[in-house]
Amino acid sequence: MKLITDEILHLYFINPDLLDKDTLKEIKEYLLTDEDFINRYREIEKFHKIFREINSSEKFITLYPFQYEKTNNIRLAAAHIKEKKNEFRYYTSFISADNVVILRVQKNDLTNQYKLNLITDIPVDFKKVRINIGGYGKDIIPDDYGVAIINDFEIDIDTNIHINLGLEN
């Protein structure tokens, strides 16, 4: 039998479709035979139940920084040019735990503005969406396309971001 880590169990509760059939079968077999595994399973199940209750009661989705491995093998032509241009360029992204909501952040270094692009597979009326950025002081309402621009505020990977999609339960 293959080792089922806590990370795999978390994925199981977040979205079992992310796991292959063999892994799902192994989880079911462990649940029938292994008492320690059953206890771990119940702890993680309880965690996700509480997490869902908190998120559903507040109707806000917490977004987390999306980071990927950067490679030093890529060299850009004219990378030495540091001229600031009046344009928005990719800065970072934030993503929900279930990968349903992504907030793509672009930055204009010349004007110090950020463009927030809300991307979701859930059909939403963007006029009802509220983006809450920790420390910004007010909720941000995107336009009809899920885009908002903010000024005079610094966003980085430590920024707390929550989204209310304006969905009725």
N, C-alpha and C positions, 0 to 999 in steps of 0.2 A: 504494500500500500504506500502511496506517496504522501509526503508530509503536507498537511494543510496548515498553513501559517495563519496568524491573526489577520494579516493583510488580505489574504484570500477570503477569510470569513467576512471581513468588512465589505469586500466587493460583492460577496454573496448577498448581503443585506441591501447594499446600495443598488445593484443591478446584476442579478444572476446571469443575464444574457451575455455579460462580459467574460464569463467563464466557459471553458470547453466542457463537453459532455462527460469526459472522463473525470474531470475535477468534481463536477456535480454529483456523479455517481459515488466518488470517494467520500464526499461529505455525507451522503446518505448512509453509506456503509459504516462510517465512523459513528454516526448518530445511533446506530443499532448496537454497537459493540464496545465503544470506548467511553468510560465514565468521565475521565478527565476532559476529553474532547467535548462531551455533552455539557459539562460545566462551563468551559470556555465559550461554547456556542451560546448558551443561555446568557452569559454576561454580555457578550457582544450584541445579542438580540435585544437585551434590555437597554443597552446604550442607544441603539438605533431607534428603539421605540420612544425613548425620552427625547432624543434629538428631533425626531419627526414631530412630536407633540409641541416642543418649544417652537420650532419653525412654523408649524401650522397655526399656533395660537397667535403668534406675532405677525403672521402673513409676510414675513420678510425672509428672503433667501440670502444667506451669507455667501460672499464670494471670496475666493482665495487666490493668491498670486499663482499664475501659471508660469512655471519655469521649465526650461528645456536645457539640455546639454549644449553649451556653446563649443564650437570647434575653432581652433586656431589655424586650421588648414586653409580657410577661405581668406583670400586677400582681395580687397577691392581696389580697382584702378582709381587713382587720385584720392586714396583714403587719407592722404596727408592734408588735404584741403579742409579747413575748419570753418569755412565761410558759413554764416548763419543765413538761411533762406527763409522767406516768408511763405512757409508751407508746413503742413502737418505731416509728420513722419511717425511710423510705428514706434511706440515707447514701451508698452507692456500690456499684458492681458490678465484679467481676473476671471475665474471660472467657478461655478457652483460645484458642490460635492458630487452631484449626480450628472454633471456635464450637460445640463439642460440650458443653462444660462451662461453666456460669455459676455464680458464687458471688455471690448478692445479699446485701448487708450492710445491716442496719438498726441504728439506734442509739437507745438510750433515754438522753436527755440527763440525766434526773433520777437514774438509777441508774448511769450510765456503763457500761452493758452493751451488747454487740453481739450481734445475732442473725444467724447465718449461715444462709442458705437455699441449699442446693446443688440446682441444676437441671441435668438432663442428659437427653438423648434415649437414652442408652445404658441398658439395663436393668441396674441394680446392686442389690446387697444393701447398704443403707446401713450395716449393722452392720460391714461389712468395709472401709468407706471410711475413709481417714485424711486429715485436713486438716492440713497443716504450714504454720504461719505463722512466718516468720522473726522470731526474737527472743522468741517466746512460750514456748519451752522444752519443750513437749510436743505430741504429736499430738492432734488433736481428733477425736472420734468422734461423728458426728451421730446423732440418733434415727432411728426407722424411717421418718420422712418427710423425712430429709435436713436437719434443722434442729439447730443447736447454738447455745448461748449461752455467751459468754465474758465474764469480768469483769476489771477492773483491767488493761487492756491497750489501747493506742491503735492503731487501724487508720487508715491513710491511703492515698493512691494510690501511695506509695513502698513500701508493705509488700510483702514477697516472700511469695507464697502458692503452694503446690504441693499437688496433690491426688493421692492414690493411690486409685483406684476399687476396688481389691481384686479385680481381674479376673485370672483365671488365663490364662496364655498357652498 
